[in-house]
């Protein structure tokens, strides 16, 4: 082949290669664009609402917050046994004033539906720690938190949510293949209805083999979102009296910071039927008189609540404002529910499952010098009477194991507070 012909051949070859390369780049660009649209589509389609329901759809900010929370891989707790994904939905849209009163609660998926009524009653900042004991539960928990943030305005506005799972489990962003399961979720009520169906018939603490409910870890995680505020730590199936948050903040504004540290006890009750949950003390007194309401744990462990002095509290006339009614001394095995500054000692996270988890914390408050002041008009109501038959079969064995740990815990308090004359 002559020189000019060879040159023309190579030029043609180079042009052909350049064209191929250009086509490949164009193809990759189109493919990348398609993939990007698919990614955006799977996020927007996962909870696709009806036309005109754009406000219920997840915003880009919400999706990015969830992706950031998951991309962090969470953090391990002090024991290394659990992984914690904090602020799954980001900070609530209505950030509370400072100081505010934050309701901190904890739950597994089976009781997460209780959050709807709790948020509706509280009407203020709520921090919830959700425990998922296995990979399938972690995936479902992530999806349901995403659905709540996407479709439930009150949750988005008021709730900070934290996912806790075993350290070997990793949460991931919902995939498009999950859409079929959630295609019917068009509104907030749909999400909570699905959660209620999923939790129907399940018993507390019955999580399956090799899964312990880390209630004290969950309480600490939920309370950790309330730095600088007051907190009320509740089980998710309890409701506070109406207006408690606003009334307590008004009371707190009148109290000085001087004097020994203290907590504010909120008397707890349980109600037979949940169709009529009292909001004010006058309503509670009426239901108490006809046997529909009784002191919390009256059948299971009356001594665990006796120092609250229910007879004295019930005989106090309902008042128009919240005040301290009386102060009582702690005695074993009292486990009061209370409002406190968030600086109180944390719950001991070694206590899991049933028994001594809240008693241990109240015991430490006593040894540390805290006073216990009972509020006059505030109260809590547990949904349903607590009866032995509602508990799982391992309850007594768990209680005995935690009893041994509690003995050790009390000895450790003597070393932690060597100058204290109080014991428990």
VOGU-3710 file (C-alpha; in Angstrom, 3 decimals, decimal comma):
1> xxxxxxxxxx> 0,000/0,000/0,000  1,362/3,355/-1,069  2,037/6,138/1,451  -0,982/8,398/0,637  -3,353/5,429/0,581  -1,963/4,114/3,901  -2,398/7,589/5,433  -6,011/7,802/4,262  -6,689/4,335/5,696  -5,330/5,250/9,117
11> xxxxxxxxxx> -7,254/8,518/9,090  -10,449/6,645/8,321  -9,663/4,142/11,069  -9,030/6,900/13,585  -12,264/8,600/12,642  -14,114/5,299/13,003  -12,591/4,701/16,450  -13,407/8,238/17,479  -16,983/7,758/16,327  -17,246/4,497/18,262
21> xxxxxxxxxx> -15,841/6,197/21,362  -18,259/9,078/20,932  -21,172/6,676/20,605  -20,011/4,808/23,693  -19,824/8,069/25,673  -23,261/9,027/24,432  -24,600/5,603/25,397  -23,048/5,807/28,861  -24,400/9,294/29,286  -27,886/8,187/28,315
31> xxxxxxxxxx> -27,568/5,119/30,544  -26,413/7,262/33,446  -29,273/9,651/32,907  -31,716/6,773/32,763  -30,260/5,307/35,961  -30,527/8,682/37,662  -34,147/8,995/36,601  -34,788/5,462/37,849  -33,226/6,312/41,207  -35,277/9,473/41,497
41> xxxxxxxxxx> -38,321/7,543/40,343  -37,939/4,774/42,896  -37,812/7,310/45,717  -40,798/9,233/44,436  -42,764/6,131/43,440  -42,202/4,146/46,617  -45,071/5,968/48,307  -46,812/7,424/45,297  -49,939/9,298/46,337  -53,029/10,212/44,396
51> xxxxxxxxxx> -53,122/13,268/42,211  -53,327/16,421/44,275  -51,666/14,798/47,313  -48,204/16,247/46,781  -47,978/17,569/50,380  -48,039/13,963/51,597  -45,128/12,923/49,420  -41,609/12,763/50,871  -39,570/15,862/50,179  -36,047/15,701/48,802
61> xxxxxxxxxx> -34,821/16,940/52,182  -36,535/14,057/53,968  -35,109/11,496/51,578  -31,625/12,944/51,829  -31,808/12,957/55,626  -32,778/9,294/55,700  -30,023/8,404/53,251  -27,465/10,295/55,352  -28,610/8,584/58,538  -28,285/5,176/56,906
71> xxxxxxxxxx> -25,029/5,938/55,087  -23,376/6,702/58,427  -23,744/3,049/59,388  -25,057/4,168/62,768  -23,000/3,970/65,922  -22,435/1,115/68,321  -23,593/1,296/71,917  -21,139/0,972/74,804  -21,462/-2,816/74,863  -20,908/-3,200/71,120
81> xxxxxxxxxx> -24,030/-5,367/70,886  -26,367/-2,822/69,311  -26,293/-0,386/66,393  -28,033/2,964/66,748  -29,270/5,068/63,825  -30,116/8,456/65,324  -32,492/11,030/63,846  -33,747/8,857/61,006  -36,187/11,564/59,952  -33,992/14,512/60,825
91> xxxxxxxxxx> -34,919/17,113/63,446  -38,654/17,792/63,773  -39,983/20,689/61,738  -41,295/22,333/64,904  -38,162/22,443/67,005  -39,178/22,924/70,628  -38,463/26,028/72,604  -35,672/25,984/75,156  -36,246/24,680/77,678  -39,063/22,414/76,545
101> xxxxxxxxxx> -40,544/19,188/77,886  -39,766/16,248/75,599  -41,721/13,015/75,810  -39,219/10,169/75,362  -40,563/6,719/74,573  -39,491/3,353/73,173  -41,125/0,497/71,321  -40,777/-2,431/68,970  -42,650/-2,577/65,663  -45,558/-4,371/67,311
111> xxxxxxxxxx> -46,425/-1,288/69,367  -45,307/1,510/67,046  -48,932/2,193/66,077  -49,452/3,551/69,620  -47,366/6,560/68,584  -50,318/8,102/66,733  -52,453/8,632/69,825  -49,444/9,601/71,922  -48,407/12,379/69,528  -51,999/13,549/69,246
121> xxxxxxxxxx> -52,359/13,830/73,023  -48,928/15,352/73,690  -48,893/18,035/70,980  -45,200/18,673/71,599  -41,760/17,210/70,933  -41,572/13,411/71,065  -38,451/11,264/70,820  -38,991/7,577/70,029  -36,446/4,748/69,990  -37,587/1,828/67,824
131> xxxxxxxxxx> -36,050/-1,621/68,317  -35,798/-4,079/65,407  -34,436/-7,497/66,514  -33,520/-8,998/63,107  -32,743/-8,191/59,448  -36,361/-8,510/58,304  -37,535/-6,276/61,145  -34,784/-3,730/60,383  -35,935/-3,500/56,787  -39,584/-3,158/57,786
141> xxxxxxxxxx> -38,765/-0,621/60,499  -36,855/1,535/57,999  -39,743/1,408/55,567  -42,320/2,274/58,188  -40,311/5,186/59,567  -39,913/6,452/55,999  -43,655/6,094/55,448  -44,454/7,930/58,677  -42,145/10,781/57,773  -43,536/10,941/54,240
151> xxxxxxxxxx> -47,245/10,723/54,948  -47,766/11,868/58,548  -47,522/15,601/59,114  -47,667/15,390/62,944  -44,819/12,864/62,957  -42,738/14,999/60,617  -43,409/18,096/62,708  -42,965/16,714/66,239  -41,115/13,381/66,287  -37,439/12,509/66,274
161> xxxxxxxxxx> -37,024/8,791/65,510  -34,082/6,520/66,280  -33,625/2,948/65,071  -31,832/0,411/67,297  -30,854/-3,036/66,050  -28,211/-5,677/66,668  -24,701/-4,630/65,715  -24,538/-7,189/62,906  -27,598/-5,761/61,151  -27,415/-2,859/58,718
171> xxxxxxxxxx> -30,329/-0,715/57,613  -30,698/0,242/53,946  -32,826/2,702/51,993  -36,164/1,268/50,815  -35,973/-0,313/47,370  -38,487/0,046/44,574  -39,332/-3,640/44,936  -40,888/-2,764/48,291  -43,452/-0,592/46,560  -45,980/-3,384/46,073
181> xxxxxxxxxx> -46,241/-3,898/49,823  -46,875/-0,201/50,410  -48,808/0,772/47,296  -51,996/1,268/49,318  -50,407/3,683/51,791  -51,951/6,955/50,696  -52,283/8,767/54,003  -51,081/8,795/57,596  -53,989/6,665/58,812  -53,030/3,930/56,349
191> xxxxxxxxxx> -49,540/3,687/57,824  -50,740/3,409/61,416  -53,456/0,925/60,394  -50,813/-1,286/58,787  -48,686/-1,054/61,922  -51,680/-1,978/64,092  -52,363/-5,053/61,959  -48,714/-6,079/62,131  -48,727/-5,831/65,927  -52,058/-7,574/66,548
201> xxxxxxxxxx> -51,771/-10,520/68,917  -48,095/-10,025/69,790  -46,946/-10,003/73,400  -44,465/-7,572/74,889  -40,897/-8,889/75,111  -41,768/-11,982/73,022  -39,240/-11,243/70,273  -38,079/-14,734/69,355  -34,937/-16,710/70,104  -31,751/-14,873/71,086
211> xxxxxxxxxx> -33,437/-11,461/71,052  -33,626/-9,417/74,249  -35,538/-6,160/74,381  -32,964/-3,554/75,555  -35,463/-1,259/77,257  -32,963/0,821/79,237  -30,736/1,361/76,206  -33,812/2,485/74,264  -34,811/4,887/77,041  -31,346/6,432/76,997
221> xxxxxxxxxx> -31,362/6,728/73,207  -34,749/8,453/73,223  -33,738/10,720/76,076  -30,477/11,589/74,339  -32,405/13,692/71,815  -33,635/15,986/74,587  -30,351/17,573/75,685  -30,981/20,845/77,463  -34,665/20,101/78,039  -36,890/18,429/80,593
231> xxxxxxxxxx> -37,951/14,870/79,812  -40,823/12,564/80,628  -39,884/8,953/79,869  -42,926/6,775/79,149  -43,793/3,405/77,712  -45,436/3,899/74,339  -48,757/2,383/75,441  -49,352/5,073/78,077  -51,022/8,466/77,652  -50,370/11,616/79,705
241> xxxxxxxxxx> -53,137/13,883/80,933  -54,142/16,646/78,557  -52,132/19,846/78,698  -49,406/18,322/80,886  -46,548/19,748/78,831  -47,786/23,336/78,864  -48,801/23,169/82,534  -45,430/21,809/83,618  -43,483/24,440/81,670  -45,552/27,125/83,402
251> xxxxxxxxxx> -44,759/25,518/86,769  -41,059/25,165/85,951  -40,852/28,876/85,161  -41,851/29,647/88,752  -39,374/27,266/90,389  -35,895/28,348/91,327  -32,780/26,360/90,512  -31,573/26,364/94,118  -31,890/23,477/96,528  -31,247/19,749/96,126
261> xxxxxxxxxx> -31,908/18,105/92,775  -35,346/16,630/92,328  -37,772/14,929/89,973  -41,520/15,468/89,558  -43,568/12,303/89,946  -46,583/11,811/87,674  -48,978/9,235/89,229  -49,693/6,340/86,882  -52,956/4,449/86,457  -54,325/1,718/84,210
271> xxxxxxxxxx> -57,738/1,621/82,558  -59,912/-1,419/81,860  -61,372/-0,225/78,555  -59,507/2,100/76,220  -62,520/3,581/74,454  -62,654/6,415/76,973  -59,240/7,668/78,069  -59,536/10,534/80,571  -57,830/13,829/79,798  -58,460/15,684/83,071
281> xxxxxxxxxx> -58,315/14,643/86,718  -62,073/15,096/87,196  -62,694/12,519/84,455  -60,166/10,147/85,978  -61,833/10,394/89,396  -65,208/9,489/87,899  -63,768/6,404/86,201  -61,901/5,449/89,372  -65,104/5,508/91,396  -66,789/2,982/89,074
291> xxxxxxxxxx> -63,777/0,654/88,923  -62,744/1,441/85,361  -59,407/2,861/86,505  -57,014/1,616/89,165  -53,414/2,405/90,228  -50,745/1,175/87,864  -49,507/-2,376/88,577  -52,102/-2,813/91,340  -52,521/-6,502/90,567  -48,939/-7,363/89,592
301> xxxxxxxxxx> -46,826/-5,391/92,065  -48,699/-2,929/94,305  -45,512/-2,226/96,272  -43,861/-0,972/93,064  -46,142/2,089/93,062  -47,287/2,339/96,701  -45,003/5,248/97,750  -46,891/7,460/95,287  -49,621/7,476/97,955  -52,616/7,141/95,664
311> xxxxxxxxxx> -55,231/7,677/98,393  -53,718/11,052/99,244  -53,467/12,057/95,581  -57,003/10,978/94,748  -58,385/13,006/97,640  -56,742/16,187/96,437  -59,396/18,317/94,708  -58,780/18,930/91,008  -57,186/22,317/90,572  -56,902/24,799/87,746
321> xxxxxxxxxx> -53,098/24,828/87,747  -50,290/22,330/88,130  -48,373/22,382/91,396  -46,322/20,167/93,669  -48,774/18,367/95,966  -46,345/16,679/98,361  -42,867/15,154/98,528  -42,216/11,511/99,413  -39,157/9,455/100,264  -38,085/6,707/97,915
331> xxxxxxxxxx> -38,297/3,147/99,184  -37,706/-0,183/97,516  -39,190/-1,229/95,071  -40,749/2,071/93,929  -40,448/2,749/90,184  -42,208/6,057/89,570  -42,685/7,791/86,257  -41,355/11,315/86,511  -40,400/14,551/84,779  -36,802/15,629/85,233
341> xxxxxxxxxx> -34,007/17,694/83,842  -32,139/15,659/81,269  -29,057/15,683/83,500  -30,334/12,878/85,748  -28,258/9,665/85,754  -28,874/7,439/82,730  -30,646/4,111/82,927  -28,334/1,137/83,417  -28,270/-0,548/80,019  -27,368/-3,977/81,377
351> xxxxxxxxxx> -31,009/-4,454/82,347  -32,968/-5,995/79,474  -36,304/-7,718/79,036  -38,483/-7,904/82,147  -37,636/-6,788/85,658  -35,751/-4,119/87,622  -35,001/-1,857/84,660  -36,857/1,210/85,986  -36,419/0,356/89,666  -32,651/0,453/89,261
361> xxxxxxxxxx> -32,745/3,990/87,876  -35,074/5,257/90,616  -32,825/3,591/93,180  -29,828/5,514/91,842  -31,725/8,794/91,918  -32,402/8,195/95,593  -28,787/7,369/96,425  -27,614/10,385/94,396  -29,708/12,681/96,602  -32,731/13,431/94,444
371> xxxxxxxxxx> -36,083/14,353/95,967  -39,412/13,017/94,648  -42,214/15,597/94,382  -45,691/14,408/93,346  -47,650/16,670/90,978  -51,263/17,414/91,899  -53,214/17,333/88,616  -50,947/15,433/86,234  -51,354/11,704/85,623  -50,604/8,875/83,193
381> xxxxxxxxxx> -52,922/6,134/81,978  -51,805/2,732/80,703  -54,102/1,250/78,069  -55,574/-1,865/79,627  -55,330/-3,548/83,019  -51,981/-5,211/83,680  -52,684/-8,903/84,399  -50,346/-11,922/84,696  -51,821/-13,714/81,689  -50,699/-11,005/79,250
391> xxxxxxxxxx> -46,998/-11,689/79,829  -44,714/-14,049/77,965  -43,674/-17,401/79,460  -40,094/-16,317/80,265  -41,132/-13,362/82,441  -40,362/-14,963/85,820  -36,982/-16,330/84,708  -35,985/-12,923/83,340  -37,091/-11,268/86,551  -34,890/-13,596/88,591
401> xxxxxxxxxx> -31,834/-12,944/86,398  -32,317/-9,188/86,691  -32,817/-9,527/90,434  -29,287/-10,922/90,725  -27,991/-8,038/88,595  -29,879/-5,570/90,795  -28,072/-6,839/93,898  -24,767/-6,211/92,135  -25,987/-2,810/90,946  -26,767/-1,702/94,505
411> xxxxxxxxxx> -23,277/-2,634/95,648  -21,809/-0,599/92,782  -23,822/2,444/93,885  -22,021/2,413/97,238  -18,751/2,885/95,367  -20,196/5,420/92,943  -21,667/7,607/95,733  -19,350/7,017/98,705  -20,568/10,115/100,563  -24,259/9,255/100,357
421> xxxx> -26,081/8,049/103,449  -28,981/6,766/101,359  -29,346/3,140/100,376  -31,801/1,065/98,421
//
